């Protein structure tokens, strides 16, 4: 009879590809950066990310989503990560270690896929041929607050 044992929570498997990887937890937990998330990002960070988003949309010839609530939520997510991590880490992805990802920079907005191929997973920056692209490259602080008020 084969015994079944529980795997550590840090084990991850790529199902169907015959690949597995086991990551062991750090031996010195004190060396890990602990980040306390706020309930809401600061208005200053939201404004910084709003201005950045407008400028980058114009510079990259991309547009905000036709549904500006998508734009608002993403901008607030970027602002939250700017406050809590010190960098505008993409808010639309899952990370095992957000602080480490923010340090690496690959998923900091604008992420590498956006800069290289104009592919924005968050739908913040959409090319004109995208079915969800609106025709605007601007959003006000009032719109962001109004569209995210009940979230």
SEVEX-726261 format. One line per 2 residues: their letters; for each residue x, y, z of N, C-alpha, C. Coordinates in steps of 0.05 Angstrom, whole numbers, plus 5000, padded with zeros to 4 digits. Layout:
A = X:Y:Z:X:Y:Z:X:Y:Z  ... $
end
This chain:
XX = 5017:4977:5000:5000:5000:5000:5018:5025:5000  5012:5044:4982:5028:5068:4980:5017:5089:4999 $
XX = 5034:5102:5014:5026:5123:5032:5024:5149:5016  5003:5164:5022:5000:5190:5010:5008:5211:5030 $
XX = 5025:5229:5021:5034:5250:5040:5025:5277:5030  5021:5295:5048:5014:5322:5041:5038:5337:5030 $
XX = 5034:5353:5010:5056:5369:4999:5055:5396:5011  5079:5409:5014:5079:5436:5025:5064:5455:5008 $
XX = 5053:5476:5020:5037:5495:5005:5053:5510:4984  5079:5510:4985:5095:5525:4966:5101:5508:4941 $
XX = 5091:5484:4939:5096:5467:4916:5077:5476:4894  5087:5478:4870:5070:5484:4847:5075:5464:4825 $
XX = 5054:5458:4810:5056:5439:4788:5044:5450:4763  5057:5444:4741:5046:5451:4715:5032:5426:4704 $
XX = 5006:5425:4706:4991:5401:4699:4991:5398:4669  4996:5373:4661:4994:5367:4632:5020:5371:4617 $
XX = 5040:5382:4629:5065:5387:4615:5088:5369:4626  5082:5354:4646:5103:5336:4657:5124:5352:4671 $
XX = 5118:5376:4680:5137:5393:4693:5128:5398:4721  5146:5396:4740:5139:5404:4767:5162:5419:4779 $
XX = 5155:5437:4797:5176:5451:4810:5168:5453:4840  5188:5449:4856:5183:5451:4885:5200:5474:4895 $
XX = 5186:5493:4908:5200:5516:4920:5198:5513:4950  5220:5515:4962:5220:5513:4991:5217:5541:5003 $
XX = 5204:5543:5026:5200:5569:5039:5227:5579:5048  5230:5605:5050:5256:5617:5058:5262:5608:5087 $
XX = 5287:5603:5092:5295:5595:5119:5295:5618:5138  5300:5642:5128:5300:5665:5146:5277:5683:5139 $
XX = 5254:5679:5152:5230:5694:5145:5233:5724:5152  5252:5731:5169:5255:5759:5176:5266:5775:5153 $
XX = 5279:5762:5134:5291:5776:5111:5270:5784:5090  5246:5773:5092:5225:5779:5073:5212:5806:5081 $
XX = 5206:5821:5061:5194:5847:5065:5164:5843:5069  5154:5855:5091:5125:5853:5097:5113:5880:5089 $
XX = 5091:5878:5074:5078:5902:5064:5050:5903:5075  5043:5925:5087:5016:5929:5098:5000:5944:5077 $
XX = 4979:5931:5067:4962:5944:5047:4942:5963:5061  4937:5985:5047:4918:6004:5057:4890:5997:5046 $
XX = 4869:6007:5057:4843:6002:5047:4839:6016:5020  4850:6039:5017:4848:6055:4992:4876:6067:4987 $
XX = 4883:6070:4961:4908:6083:4955:4905:6113:4961  4927:6127:4965:4926:6155:4970:4917:6170:4945 $
XX = 4904:6193:4949:4896:6210:4927:4920:6218:4910  4943:6223:4924:4967:6232:4910:4976:6210:4890 $
XX = 4976:6185:4899:4985:6163:4882:4965:6158:4859  4939:6161:4865:4919:6158:4844:4923:6180:4823 $
XX = 4928:6204:4831:4933:6227:4813:4958:6222:4796  4979:6212:4809:5004:6206:4794:4999:6185:4773 $
XX = 4985:6164:4780:4980:6142:4761:4960:6151:4740  4941:6169:4747:4923:6179:4727:4938:6195:4705 $
XX = 4955:6213:4715:4971:6229:4696:4990:6212:4679  5002:6193:4692:5020:6174:4678:5004:6160:4656 $
XX = 4980:6149:4663:4964:6134:4644:4956:6151:4620  4948:6176:4625:4941:6194:4603:4965:6199:4585 $
XX = 4988:6205:4597:5012:6211:4581:5021:6186:4565  5020:6163:4578:5029:6139:4564:5010:6131:4541 $
XX = 4984:6135:4545:4965:6129:4524:4970:6146:4500  4975:6172:4504:4981:6190:4482:5007:6182:4468 $
XX = 5028:6177:4484:5054:6170:4473:5054:6144:4458  5038:6124:4467:5038:6098:4455:5016:6094:4434 $
XX = 5001:6115:4429:4978:6115:4411:4959:6092:4418  4952:6091:4444:4932:6072:4454:4910:6088:4467 $
XX = 4888:6073:4473:4864:6086:4484:4854:6071:4508  4840:6085:4525:4827:6072:4548:4804:6055:4539 $
XX = 4796:6037:4556:4773:6019:4551:4748:6036:4548  4730:6027:4530:4705:6041:4526:4689:6042:4552 $
XX = 4693:6022:4570:4681:6022:4597:4702:6034:4616  4698:6059:4622:4718:6073:4638:4720:6063:4667 $
XX = 4701:6047:4676:4704:6035:4702:4728:6016:4702  4734:6003:4680:4757:5985:4678:4782:6002:4681 $
XX = 4784:6025:4667:4807:6043:4670:4810:6053:4698  4788:6060:4711:4788:6070:4738:4799:6050:4758 $
XX = 4789:6026:4756:4798:6004:4774:4828:5998:4771  4837:5997:4746:4865:5991:4741:4883:6014:4752 $
XX = 4875:6039:4747:4891:6061:4757:4892:6060:4787  4870:6055:4800:4870:6053:4830:4887:6029:4839 $
XX = 4887:6007:4824:4903:5984:4831:4933:5991:4829  4940:6005:4808:4968:6014:4804:4976:6032:4827 $
XX = 4958:6051:4834:4964:6070:4856:4967:6055:4882  4950:6035:4887:4952:6019:4912:4980:6005:4913 $
XX = 4988:5993:4891:5014:5980:4891:5037:6000:4893  5033:6024:4882:5054:6045:4885:5057:6052:4915 $
XX = 5034:6055:4929:5035:6061:4957:5047:6038:4974  5038:6014:4969:5045:5991:4986:5072:5978:4978 $
XX = 5079:5980:4952:5104:5966:4943:5125:5985:4933  5118:6010:4929:5137:6030:4919:5139:6029:4888 $
XX = 5123:6013:4875:5124:6011:4846:5096:6004:4836  5089:6013:4812:5062:6008:4800:5060:5980:4788 $
XX = 5061:5960:4805:5059:5932:4796:5031:5927:4784  5031:5913:4761:5005:5906:4748:4986:5894:4768 $
XX = 4962:5906:4771:4943:5897:4791:4926:5873:4781  4929:5866:4756:4911:5846:4744:4923:5818:4742 $
XX = 4945:5814:4756:4959:5788:4755:4961:5777:4784  4966:5751:4786:4970:5739:4812:5001:5736:4816 $
XX = 5010:5742:4840:5038:5739:4846:5041:5724:4872  5060:5706:4873:5067:5692:4898:5080:5711:4917 $
XX = 5096:5730:4906:5110:5749:4923:5110:5776:4908  5091:5793:4915:5088:5819:4902:5113:5836:4905 $
XX = 5125:5837:4928:5148:5854:4933:5171:5845:4914  5175:5820:4912:5197:5810:4894:5191:5817:4865 $
XX = 5166:5814:4857:5158:5821:4829:5162:5851:4824  5154:5867:4843:5158:5896:4840:5187:5903:4837 $
XX = 5204:5890:4851:5233:5895:4850:5244:5887:4823  5234:5865:4812:5244:5855:4786:5236:5874:4763 $
XX = 5213:5886:4765:5205:5906:4745:5190:5896:4720  5190:5871:4715:5178:5861:4690:5149:5868:4688 $
XX = 5134:5866:4710:5105:5872:4710:5098:5900:4721  5118:5917:4724:5113:5944:4732:5103:5959:4707 $
XX = 5082:5975:4711:5069:5989:4689:5086:6012:4678  5090:6014:4652:5081:5995:4632:5098:5970:4632 $
XX = 5086:5947:4632:5100:5922:4634:5115:5916:4608  5132:5896:4608:5148:5889:4585:5130:5882:4561 $
XX = 5109:5865:4564:5092:5859:4541:5080:5885:4529  5073:5904:4545:5061:5929:4535:5083:5945:4520 $
XX = 5106:5947:4531:5127:5963:4518:5136:5950:4492  5138:5924:4492:5148:5910:4469:5128:5904:4447 $
XX = 5103:5897:4455:5083:5888:4435:5056:5903:4437  5054:5923:4455:5029:5936:4460:5007:5917:4468 $
XX = 5014:5899:4486:4995:5879:4497:4991:5886:4527  4967:5897:4533:4961:5905:4560:4940:5885:4571 $
XX = 4949:5868:4589:4932:5848:4602:4909:5861:4617  4914:5885:4628:4894:5899:4645:4873:5914:4629 $
XX = 4877:5917:4603:4860:5932:4586:4860:5962:4592  4883:5971:4603:4886:6000:4608:4894:6014:4582 $
XX = 4913:6002:4568:4923:6014:4543:4915:5995:4520  4896:6004:4504:4886:5987:4482:4892:6000:4455 $
XX = 4900:5984:4436:4906:5994:4409:4879:6000:4396  4879:6018:4377:4854:6027:4364:4838:6003:4351 $
XX = 4851:5982:4343:4837:5959:4331:4825:5940:4351  4829:5945:4377:4817:5927:4397:4788:5933:4400 $
XX = 4771:5912:4401:4742:5916:4403:4733:5931:4427  4750:5931:4449:4742:5945:4473:4754:5973:4476 $
XX = 4769:5981:4456:4782:6008:4457:4761:6029:4454  4762:6049:4472:4746:6073:4469:4760:6092:4451 $
XX = 4752:6117:4452:4766:6138:4436:4778:6159:4453  4782:6153:4479:4792:6173:4497:4819:6165:4509 $
XX = 4836:6185:4514:4862:6181:4526:4864:6198:4552  4841:6205:4562:4840:6222:4586:4818:6211:4605 $
XX = 4823:6215:4631:4803:6208:4651:4808:6227:4674  4787:6237:4686:4790:6256:4708:4790:6241:4735 $
XX = 4800:6255:4755:4800:6245:4782:4771:6240:4791  4753:6258:4783:4725:6255:4791:4713:6230:4779 $
XX = 4720:6224:4754:4710:6200:4741:4720:6175:4756  4745:6175:4763:4757:6152:4777:4742:6148:4804 $
XX = 4739:6170:4819:4725:6168:4845:4696:6158:4841  4682:6170:4822:4654:6163:4818:4651:6134:4809 $
XX = 4668:6125:4791:4666:6098:4780:4675:6076:4799  4690:6084:4819:4700:6063:4839:4688:6067:4867 $
XX = 4669:6085:4869:4657:6091:4895:4645:6067:4909  4632:6049:4895:4619:6027:4907:4635:6001:4906 $
X = 4661:6003:4902:4677:5979:4900:4693:5975:4925 $
end
